[in-house]
Amino acid sequence: MSWRGTVEQVYEITHSSGYCRAMDALSALSPHANRIADALRWTPLAWLASYVEGIPQAYSYMKQAYDASETAYRAVGVVEVAPQYLVYGMGFGLLLMIIGAVLIARSRRG
């Protein structure tokens, strides 16, 4: 699980207070982004208008990264436990096959 550290790092970043505050700010600005961009075009800060128009998409990407990191973080725990259950399942399956073979052998003798 060499990628576990990377998954945990991405999770910590996307769930940090700074990231969540930035995401909340973008969420709050998103419905007003076009109006703010239009207003900026009439000021010396007109160069910012195209960036402001990108706020809804930026929020969407940040939210997707947040959700994906959460899913990956939870999946790491499942992936770590899965091999143990797979071994138990294979052992139980082998036991059932042996019992089945013994029962078949007994029924053919009897």
N, C-alpha and C positions, 0 to 999 in steps of 0.2 A: 504494500500500500504506500508506494513512494509519493503518490499525489495527495495523501491525506493532509499533509502540512499545507499544501497549496489551497485545498478546499477550506481548511480552517482559517487560513489567512484571508481569503476572499470573504468568508462568512463574517469574520471580525470586522473587516473594512465596511462591508455593506450593512452591518448592524450597529455600527458605531454611532454615537450621538451626532457627530458632525455630518455624517452621510445622511442620517435620517432627517436632520434639520434642513439640510439642503434639499432633500427630496420633498419635504413638506412645503418649503418655500416655492419650489418649482410647481408643485401641485396647486398651490394657492394662486400663483401668477398665470398658470396655463390658460384659464378662461379669459384672461384680460390681455394676453400677449399681443394679439394683433392691434388692439387699440393703443397699447403702450408703444408699439413699434411705429404706428402711424403718427403718434404725438412726437416721438423722437425725431422723425424725419424733418420736422420744422425747427429743430434745435441744432446747435453745434455738435451734438452727440448723434447725429444722423447715422454715422457709421455703425452704431450699436443696434440699429433697427433690425438688421438681418439676424443678429445673434438673439435678440429678444423673440423674434418670430420662431426660433428653434426651441424655445422653452418647452412647449408641449411634447415634442419628440424627445428632448433630453429627459424630461420626467418619465416618459414611457420607458426609455432605455434603463434608467436608474431603477425603476420599479421592477422591470424584468430581471435585472441583475440581482436585486434584493430577493425576489421570489426564487430564482434559480439557485442562488447560494444557499438558501434555506433548504431547498429540496436536496441539493448535493450533500449538505452537512448531515441531514438525517439519513441519507442513503449510505454514507460512510459507516454508520453504526450497523446498518443492516448487512452490508457487505462483509463486515468484520465477523459477524455472528453466523452468517450463512454457511461457511464451510463446516462449522461444528455440527449444525443441524443436518447438513448433507451427509456427513460421516455417520451420524446416528441413523439417519434414514436408510442409508445403504446397509448398515449393519442389521437393522430391523428387517429390511427386504431380504437379505441373505438368510436370516433366521427363518423367515416365512417360507423361503424356497426350500430350505432343508426340511422343515416340518412337512411341507407338501410332498417332497420326495419320499420321506419316511412313510407318510400315510398312503401314498400310491403303492409303494413297495409292499406294505402290509396288506392292502386290499387285493393285490394280485396273488399273494400267497394264500390268503384265506378263502 
